Amino acid sequence: MNEIQKSWLVNAYEEYEKDPVIKALIQVLEVGFPLPIFSIPMSLIGAYVTDLKAKKLKTFFDELNKGDVILTEEEIKSNDFMNAYFETVSYVLRTKSDEKLRRFANILKKVYAKNLSIAEFEDYIAVFNDLTDREFAILEIKHRYEQENIHLTTQFNECQLTNHYWENFKKEVITSLSIKEIEINSFLVRIQRTGCYLKHKGYWDESLDEIGNTTPFFNNIRKAVVSEADFQNR
């Protein structure tokens, strides 16, 4: 074990000393499940954790350890939770974004809190993993414009309403996400593969742009991956 790995393990042990549940979730990564997870020595994960994985897991467990959902020893022993846990960790170890790591932790906490069924979890986490950070950000920006203009739904059809703010939406995407205007349609076409966005069709005044709306499916994913504190502020 190199010094960086050793340092992370020592720090993890000290930080989570008073939280045996988080310590157990760290330990169980090396040896699998089912097992008596509260009797595994910390040294068993030493060979498993590489420098990069250690940093990712540290971010993930820090978010998982936040107090809006308190994990208990008995609950995490359920097959459903542990299956969701291992699936989440497999995504965590493949992602690059710290923000995405924290959102993976949020969706796992929603499973634990029984706010998501296992079937919903599997659908939402797979699609969320498939979305890049910028694709998810585009969807969040578009969703915000939809909510800010919802009071106009009685005055316009869906296509007209979206046209009402479309240029402002594009300008924000260009400015905040460093996406060129010519690329926006391509991003929106790719996003549609996930079921999170649908182009308006069948209107006489429809545009060559991929003008459309986010879907209820995206809103469910958004609620699942955003922490309760962040969700209340959006």
Phi and psi in degrees as GROMACS dihedral restraints (atoms count N, CA, C in turn):
[ dihedral_restraints ]
;  ai    aj    ak    al  type     phi  dphi    fc
    3     4     5     6     1   -81.2    20    10
    4     5     6     7     1   176.0    20    10
    6     7     8     9     1   -67.8    20    10
    7     8     9    10     1   -33.9    20    10
    9    10    11    12     1   -66.1    20    10
   10    11    12    13     1   -44.8    20    10
   12    13    14    15     1   -61.5    20    10
   13    14    15    16     1   -46.3    20    10
   15    16    17    18     1   -60.5    20    10
   16    17    18    19     1   -42.7    20    10
   18    19    20    21     1   -61.9    20    10
   19    20    21    22     1   -43.0    20    10
   21    22    23    24     1   -63.9    20    10
   22    23    24    25     1   -42.0    20    10
   24    25    26    27     1   -65.4    20    10
   25    26    27    28     1   -42.6    20    10
   27    28    29    30     1   -63.8    20    10
   28    29    30    31     1   -46.0    20    10
   30    31    32    33     1   -62.3    20    10
   31    32    33    34     1   -41.9    20    10
   33    34    35    36     1   -61.3    20    10
   34    35    36    37     1   -43.8    20    10
   36    37    38    39     1   -60.7    20    10
   37    38    39    40     1   -44.4    20    10
   39    40    41    42     1   -69.7    20    10
   40    41    42    43     1   -42.8    20    10
   42    43    44    45     1   -65.9    20    10
   43    44    45    46     1   -38.0    20    10
   45    46    47    48     1  -102.5    20    10
   46    47    48    49     1    18.1    20    10
   48    49    50    51     1   -56.6    20    10
   49    50    51    52     1   -35.6    20    10
   51    52    53    54     1   -94.0    20    10
   52    53    54    55     1     6.9    20    10
   54    55    56    57     1  -128.9    20    10
   55    56    57    58     1    83.7    20    10
   57    58    59    60     1   -62.3    20    10
   58    59    60    61     1   -24.3    20    10
   60    61    62    63     1   -67.4    20    10
   61    62    63    64     1   -49.4    20    10
   63    64    65    66     1   -62.3    20    10
   64    65    66    67     1   -41.3    20    10
   66    67    68    69     1   -59.7    20    10
   67    68    69    70     1   -40.5    20    10
   69    70    71    72     1   -66.0    20    10
   70    71    72    73     1   -38.3    20    10
   72    73    74    75     1   -66.5    20    10
   73    74    75    76     1   -33.7    20    10
   75    76    77    78     1   -67.1    20    10
   76    77    78    79     1   -45.9    20    10
   78    79    80    81     1   -64.9    20    10
   79    80    81    82     1   -37.4    20    10
   81    82    83    84     1   -69.6    20    10
   82    83    84    85     1   -17.0    20    10
   84    85    86    87     1   -60.1    20    10
   85    86    87    88     1   -33.7    20    10
   87    88    89    90     1   -80.2    20    10
   88    89    90    91     1   -36.7    20    10
   90    91    92    93     1  -108.2    20    10
   91    92    93    94     1    -9.0    20    10
   93    94    95    96     1    87.6    20    10
   94    95    96    97     1  -171.2    20    10
   96    97    98    99     1  -151.0    20    10
   97    98    99   100     1   143.8    20    10
   99   100   101   102     1   -81.4    20    10
  100   101   102   103     1   154.5    20    10
  102   103   104   105     1  -171.0    20    10
  103   104   105   106     1   163.0    20    10
  105   106   107   108     1   -75.1    20    10
  106   107   108   109     1    82.7    20    10
  108   109   110   111     1   -65.8    20    10
  109   110   111   112     1   -13.8    20    10
  111   112   113   114     1   -96.5    20    10
  112   113   114   115     1    16.0    20    10
  114   115   116   117     1  -129.1    20    10
  115   116   117   118     1    22.5    20    10
  117   118   119   120     1   -96.4    20    10
  118   119   120   121     1   128.0    20    10
  120   121   122   123     1   -67.9    20    10
  121   122   123   124     1   142.6    20    10
  123   124   125   126     1   -59.0    20    10
  124   125   126   127     1   -28.7    20    10
  126   127   128   129     1   -62.0    20    10
  127   128   129   130     1   -19.4    20    10
  129   130   131   132     1   -65.8    20    10
  130   131   132   133     1   -25.0    20    10
  132   133   134   135     1   -90.3    20    10
  133   134   135   136     1    -1.5    20    10
  135   136   137   138     1   -57.1    20    10
  136   137   138   139     1   -44.5    20    10
  138   139   140   141     1   -73.2    20    10
  139   140   141   142     1   -19.9    20    10
  141   142   143   144     1   -82.9    20    10
  142   143   144   145     1   -36.3    20    10
  144   145   146   147     1   -87.9    20    10
  145   146   147   148     1   111.3    20    10
  147   148   149   150     1   -85.3    20    10
  148   149   150   151     1   171.7    20    10
  150   151   152   153     1   -57.0    20    10
  151   152   153   154     1   -48.1    20    10
  153   154   155   156     1   -67.7    20    10
  154   155   156   157     1   -44.6    20    10
  156   157   158   159     1   -62.2    20    10
  157   158   159   160     1   -37.2    20    10
  159   160   161   162     1   -60.6    20    10
  160   161   162   163     1   -44.0    20    10
  162   163   164   165     1   -65.3    20    10
  163   164   165   166     1   -41.6    20    10
  165   166   167   168     1   -64.3    20    10
  166   167   168   169     1   -46.6    20    10
  168   169   170   171     1   -65.3    20    10
  169   170   171   172     1   -34.6    20    10
  171   172   173   174     1   -61.7    20    10
  172   173   174   175     1   -46.4    20    10
  174   175   176   177     1   -61.4    20    10
  175   176   177   178     1   -43.7    20    10
  177   178   179   180     1   -62.1    20    10
  178   179   180   181     1   -48.0    20    10
  180   181   182   183     1   -71.1    20    10
  181   182   183   184     1   -31.6    20    10
  183   184   185   186     1   -59.9    20    10
  184   185   186   187     1   -43.0    20    10
  186   187   188   189     1   -69.3    20    10
  187   188   189   190     1   -40.4    20    10
  189   190   191   192     1   -64.0    20    10
  190   191   192   193     1   -27.9    20    10
  192   193   194   195     1   -83.4    20    10
  193   194   195   196     1    -7.1    20    10
  195   196   197   198     1   -66.6    20    10
  196   197   198   199     1   150.9    20    10
  198   199   200   201     1   -82.1    20    10
  199   200   201   202     1     5.8    20    10
  201   202   203   204     1   -71.8    20    10
  202   203   204   205     1   -23.3    20    10
  204   205   206   207     1  -133.2    20    10
  205   206   207   208     1   121.2    20    10
  207   208   209   210     1   -97.9    20    10
  208   209   210   211     1   114.4    20    10
  210   211   212   213     1   -76.4    20    10
  211   212   213   214     1   141.8    20    10
  213   214   215   216     1  -118.4    20    10
  214   215   216   217     1   156.6    20    10
  216   217   218   219     1   -58.3    20    10
  217   218   219   220     1   -45.4    20    10
  219   220   221   222     1   -69.6    20    10
  220   221   222   223     1   -42.8    20    10
  222   223   224   225     1   -64.9    20    10
  223   224   225   226     1   -37.2    20    10
  225   226   227   228     1   -74.0    20    10
  226   227   228   229     1    -8.7    20    10
  228   229   230   231     1   -81.1    20    10
  229   230   231   232     1    -5.7    20    10
  231   232   233   234     1   -70.0    20    10
  232   233   234   235     1   145.9    20    10
  234   235   236   237     1   -60.7    20    10
  235   236   237   238     1   -41.0    20    10
  237   238   239   240     1   -60.7    20    10
  238   239   240   241     1   -47.5    20    10
  240   241   242   243     1   -65.0    20    10
  241   242   243   244     1   -43.6    20    10
  243   244   245   246     1   -67.3    20    10
  244   245   246   247     1   -37.1    20    10
  246   247   248   249     1   -62.6    20    10
  247   248   249   250     1   -43.6    20    10
  249   250   251   252     1   -64.3    20    10
  250   251   252   253     1   -38.0    20    10
  252   253   254   255     1   -62.1    20    10
  253   254   255   256     1   -50.5    20    10
  255   256   257   258     1   -63.5    20    10
  256   257   258   259     1   -38.2    20    10
  258   259   260   261     1   -65.2    20    10
  259   260   261   262     1   -40.9    20    10
  261   262   263   264     1   -63.9    20    10
  262   263   264   265     1   -45.5    20    10
  264   265   266   267     1   -61.1    20    10
  265   266   267   268     1   -36.7    20    10
  267   268   269   270     1   -63.0    20    10
  268   269   270   271     1   -35.9    20    10
  270   271   272   273     1   -71.4    20    10
  271   272   273   274     1   -41.9    20    10
  273   274   275   276     1   -55.7    20    10
  274   275   276   277     1   -44.7    20    10
  276   277   278   279     1   -71.2    20    10
  277   278   279   280     1   -12.4    20    10
  279   280   281   282     1  -104.0    20    10
  280   281   282   283     1    -7.7    20    10
  282   283   284   285     1   -93.3    20    10
  283   284   285   286     1   160.4    20    10
  285   286   287   288     1  -108.1    20    10
  286   287   288   289     1   -22.8    20    10
  288   289   290   291     1   -92.1    20    10
  289   290   291   292     1   129.8    20    10
  291   292   293   294     1   -63.5    20    10
  292   293   294   295     1   -37.1    20    10
  294   295   296   297     1   -62.8    20    10
  295   296   297   298     1   -39.9    20    10
  297   298   299   300     1   -68.4    20    10
  298   299   300   301     1   -36.6    20    10
  300   301   302   303     1   -59.3    20    10
  301   302   303   304     1   -44.6    20    10
  303   304   305   306     1   -65.7    20    10
  304   305   306   307     1   -34.8    20    10
  306   307   308   309     1   -71.7    20    10
  307   308   309   310     1   -31.8    20    10
  309   310   311   312     1   -62.0    20    10
  310   311   312   313     1   -40.3    20    10
  312   313   314   315     1   -63.6    20    10
  313   314   315   316     1   -38.9    20    10
  315   316   317   318     1   -62.5    20    10
  316   317   318   319     1   -42.6    20    10
  318   319   320   321     1   -68.3    20    10
  319   320   321   322     1   -34.2    20    10
  321   322   323   324     1   -66.7    20    10
  322   323   324   325     1   -38.1    20    10
  324   325   326   327     1   -65.9    20    10
  325   326   327   328     1   -31.3    20    10
  327   328   329   330     1   -67.5    20    10
  328   329   330   331     1   -33.2    20    10
  330   331   332   333     1   -65.9    20    10
  331   332   333   334     1   -47.4    20    10
  333   334   335   336     1   -59.5    20    10
  334   335   336   337     1   -41.8    20    10
  336   337   338   339     1   -76.4    20    10
  337   338   339   340     1    -0.3    20    10
  339   340   341   342     1    64.3    20    10
  340   341   342   343     1    27.4    20    10
  342   343   344   345     1   -86.3    20    10
  343   344   345   346     1   -12.5    20    10
  345   346   347   348     1  -132.2    20    10
  346   347   348   349     1   138.3    20    10
  348   349   350   351     1   -78.7    20    10
  349   350   351   352     1   165.2    20    10
  351   352   353   354     1   -62.8    20    10
  352   353   354   355     1   -38.8    20    10
  354   355   356   357     1   -62.4    20    10
  355   356   357   358     1   -43.8    20    10
  357   358   359   360     1   -64.5    20    10
  358   359   360   361     1   -43.9    20    10
  360   361   362   363     1   -55.4    20    10
  361   362   363   364     1   -47.9    20    10
  363   364   365   366     1   -63.2    20    10
  364   365   366   367     1   -40.0    20    10
  366   367   368   369     1   -67.1    20    10
  367   368   369   370     1   -49.9    20    10
  369   370   371   372     1   -67.8    20    10
  370   371   372   373     1   -43.2    20    10
  372   373   374   375     1   -70.5    20    10
  373   374   375   376     1   -33.5    20    10
  375   376   377   378     1   -66.2    20    10
  376   377   378   379     1   -44.1    20    10
  378   379   380   381     1   -70.1    20    10
  379   380   381   382     1   -42.7    20    10
  381   382   383   384     1   -59.4    20    10
  382   383   384   385     1   -41.2    20    10
  384   385   386   387     1   -63.2    20    10
  385   386   387   388     1   -33.8    20    10
  387   388   389   390     1   -73.1    20    10
  388   389   390   391     1   -23.9    20    10
  390   391   392   393     1   -81.5    20    10
  391   392   393   394     1   133.9    20    10
  393   394   395   396     1   -74.6    20    10
  394   395   396   397     1   167.4    20    10
  396   397   398   399     1   -59.3    20    10
  397   398   399   400     1   -41.7    20    10
  399   400   401   402     1   -72.2    20    10
  400   401   402   403     1   -34.4    20    10
  402   403   404   405     1   -63.4    20    10
  403   404   405   406     1   -44.3    20    10
  405   406   407   408     1   -64.2    20    10
  406   407   408   409     1   -39.2    20    10
  408   409   410   411     1   -64.7    20    10
  409   410   411   412     1   -39.3    20    10
  411   412   413   414     1   -59.0    20    10
  412   413   414   415     1   -45.3    20    10
  414   415   416   417     1   -62.7    20    10
  415   416   417   418     1   -40.5    20    10
  417   418   419   420     1   -65.6    20    10
  418   419   420   421     1   -41.9    20    10
  420   421   422   423     1   -62.6    20    10
  421   422   423   424     1   -46.2    20    10
  423   424   425   426     1   -62.6    20    10
  424   425   426   427     1   -43.0    20    10
  426   427   428   429     1   -60.0    20    10
  427   428   429   430     1   -40.3    20    10
  429   430   431   432     1   -63.8    20    10
  430   431   432   433     1   -42.8    20    10
  432   433   434   435     1   -62.5    20    10
  433   434   435   436     1   -38.5    20    10
  435   436   437   438     1   -62.1    20    10
  436   437   438   439     1   -42.7    20    10
  438   439   440   441     1   -69.9    20    10
  439   440   441   442     1   -37.8    20    10
  441   442   443   444     1   -68.9    20    10
  442   443   444   445     1   -22.1    20    10
  444   445   446   447     1  -111.2    20    10
  445   446   447   448     1    13.0    20    10
  447   448   449   450     1   -63.4    20    10
  448   449   450   451     1   -24.9    20    10
  450   451   452   453     1   -69.0    20    10
  451   452   453   454     1   -10.4    20    10
  453   454   455   456     1   -97.6    20    10
  454   455   456   457     1     5.1    20    10
  456   457   458   459     1   -64.1    20    10
  457   458   459   460     1   -24.6    20    10
  459   460   461   462     1   -82.1    20    10
  460   461   462   463     1   -12.2    20    10
  462   463   464   465     1   -97.8    20    10
  463   464   465   466     1   -24.7    20    10
  465   466   467   468     1  -134.2    20    10
  466   467   468   469     1   156.2    20    10
  468   469   470   471     1   -77.1    20    10
  469   470   471   472     1   174.3    20    10
  471   472   473   474     1   -57.8    20    10
  472   473   474   475     1   -43.9    20    10
  474   475   476   477     1   -66.4    20    10
  475   476   477   478     1   -45.2    20    10
  477   478   479   480     1   -61.9    20    10
  478   479   480   481     1   -40.7    20    10
  480   481   482   483     1   -64.9    20    10
  481   482   483   484     1   -43.0    20    10
  483   484   485   486     1   -66.5    20    10
  484   485   486   487     1   -39.7    20    10
  486   487   488   489     1   -59.2    20    10
  487   488   489   490     1   -29.5    20    10
  489   490   491   492     1   -58.8    20    10
  490   491   492   493     1   -35.5    20    10
  492   493   494   495     1  -121.0    20    10
  493   494   495   496     1     7.9    20    10
  495   496   497   498     1   -59.5    20    10
  496   497   498   499     1   -43.4    20    10
  498   499   500   501     1   -64.9    20    10
  499   500   501   502     1   -39.4    20    10
  501   502   503   504     1   -65.9    20    10
  502   503   504   505     1   -39.1    20    10
  504   505   506   507     1   -60.1    20    10
  505   506   507   508     1   -47.1    20    10
  507   508   509   510     1   -62.8    20    10
  508   509   510   511     1   -41.4    20    10
  510   511   512   513     1   -61.5    20    10
  511   512   513   514     1   -40.2    20    10
  513   514   515   516     1   -67.5    20    10
  514   515   516   517     1   -41.0    20    10
  516   517   518   519     1   -61.3    20    10
  517   518   519   520     1   -44.4    20    10
  519   520   521   522     1   -62.6    20    10
  520   521   522   523     1   -45.5    20    10
  522   523   524   525     1   -74.2    20    10
  523   524   525   526     1   -47.4    20    10
  525   526   527   528     1   -83.2    20    10
  526   527   528   529     1   -23.3    20    10
  528   529   530   531     1  -115.9    20    10
  529   530   531   532     1     3.1    20    10
  531   532   533   534     1    55.3    20    10
  532   533   534   535     1    42.5    20    10
  534   535   536   537     1  -106.2    20    10
  535   536   537   538     1   132.0    20    10
  537   538   539   540     1   -72.4    20    10
  538   539   540   541     1   147.8    20    10
  540   541   542   543     1   -56.7    20    10
  541   542   543   544     1   -38.7    20    10
  543   544   545   546     1   -66.7    20    10
  544   545   546   547     1   -16.9    20    10
  546   547   548   549     1   -92.1    20    10
  547   548   549   550     1   -15.3    20    10
  549   550   551   552     1   -59.8    20    10
  550   551   552   553     1   -45.7    20    10
  552   553   554   555     1   -58.8    20    10
  553   554   555   556     1   -40.5    20    10
  555   556   557   558     1   -63.5    20    10
  556   557   558   559     1   -41.5    20    10
  558   559   560   561     1   -60.1    20    10
  559   560   561   562     1   -45.1    20    10
  561   562   563   564     1   -68.1    20    10
  562   563   564   565     1   -33.9    20    10
  564   565   566   567     1   -63.9    20    10
  565   566   567   568     1   -44.5    20    10
  567   568   569   570     1   -64.5    20    10
  568   569   570   571     1   -40.0    20    10
  570   571   572   573     1   -63.9    20    10
  571   572   573   574     1   -32.4    20    10
  573   574   575   576     1   -62.4    20    10
  574   575   576   577     1   -22.0    20    10
  576   577   578   579     1   -62.2    20    10
  577   578   579   580     1   -22.0    20    10
  579   580   581   582     1   -89.6    20    10
  580   581   582   583     1   -12.5    20    10
  582   583   584   585     1    82.5    20    10
  583   584   585   586     1     9.9    20    10
  585   586   587   588     1   -93.0    20    10
  586   587   588   589     1    -9.7    20    10
  588   589   590   591     1  -149.6    20    10
  589   590   591   592     1   137.8    20    10
  591   592   593   594     1  -130.3    20    10
  592   593   594   595     1   133.8    20    10
  594   595   596   597     1   -75.7    20    10
  595   596   597   598     1   142.6    20    10
  597   598   599   600     1   -68.7    20    10
  598   599   600   601     1   132.8    20    10
  600   601   602   603     1  -134.9    20    10
  601   602   603   604     1   152.6    20    10
  603   604   605   606     1    90.5    20    10
  604   605   606   607     1     6.1    20    10
  606   607   608   609     1   -99.0    20    10
  607   608   609   610     1   141.8    20    10
  609   610   611   612     1   -65.4    20    10
  610   611   612   613     1   -27.7    20    10
  612   613   614   615     1  -104.0    20    10
  613   614   615   616     1    22.7    20    10
  615   616   617   618     1   -68.0    20    10
  616   617   618   619     1   152.1    20    10
  618   619   620   621     1   -99.7    20    10
  619   620   621   622     1   165.7    20    10
  621   622   623   624     1   -72.7    20    10
  622   623   624   625     1   -19.4    20    10
  624   625   626   627     1   -68.1    20    10
  625   626   627   628     1   159.9    20    10
  627   628   629   630     1   -83.3    20    10
  628   629   630   631     1    58.3    20    10
  630   631   632   633     1   -74.8    20    10
  631   632   633   634     1   127.0    20    10
  633   634   635   636     1  -166.4    20    10
  634   635   636   637     1  -159.7    20    10
  636   637   638   639     1  -133.2    20    10
  637   638   639   640     1   155.3    20    10
  639   640   641   642     1   -68.0    20    10
  640   641   642   643     1   161.1    20    10
  642   643   644   645     1  -107.3    20    10
  643   644   645   646     1   163.0    20    10
  645   646   647   648     1   -56.9    20    10
  646   647   648   649     1   -31.5    20    10
  648   649   650   651     1   -61.3    20    10
  649   650   651   652     1   -42.3    20    10
  651   652   653   654     1   -63.7    20    10
  652   653   654   655     1   -42.0    20    10
  654   655   656   657     1   -61.3    20    10
  655   656   657   658     1   -36.7    20    10
  657   658   659   660     1   -65.0    20    10
  658   659   660   661     1   -42.0    20    10
  660   661   662   663     1   -64.3    20    10
  661   662   663   664     1   -43.6    20    10
  663   664   665   666     1   -58.0    20    10
  664   665   666   667     1   -45.4    20    10
  666   667   668   669     1   -63.7    20    10
  667   668   669   670     1   -33.2    20    10
  669   670   671   672     1   -73.3    20    10
  670   671   672   673     1   -35.4    20    10
  672   673   674   675     1   -97.9    20    10
  673   674   675   676     1   -12.2    20    10
  675   676   677   678     1   -93.9    20    10
  676   677   678   679     1   137.6    20    10
  678   679   680   681     1   -66.0    20    10
  679   680   681   682     1   158.4    20    10
  681   682   683   684     1   -60.2    20    10
  682   683   684   685     1   -41.0    20    10
  684   685   686   687     1   -64.4    20    10
  685   686   687   688     1   -44.3    20    10
  687   688   689   690     1   -67.6    20    10
  688   689   690   691     1   -39.0    20    10
  690   691   692   693     1   -62.9    20    10
  691   692   693   694     1   -37.4    20    10
  693   694   695   696     1   -69.0    20    10
  694   695   696   697     1   -22.4    20    10
  696   697   698   699     1   -92.7    20    10
  697   698   699   700     1     3.8    20    10
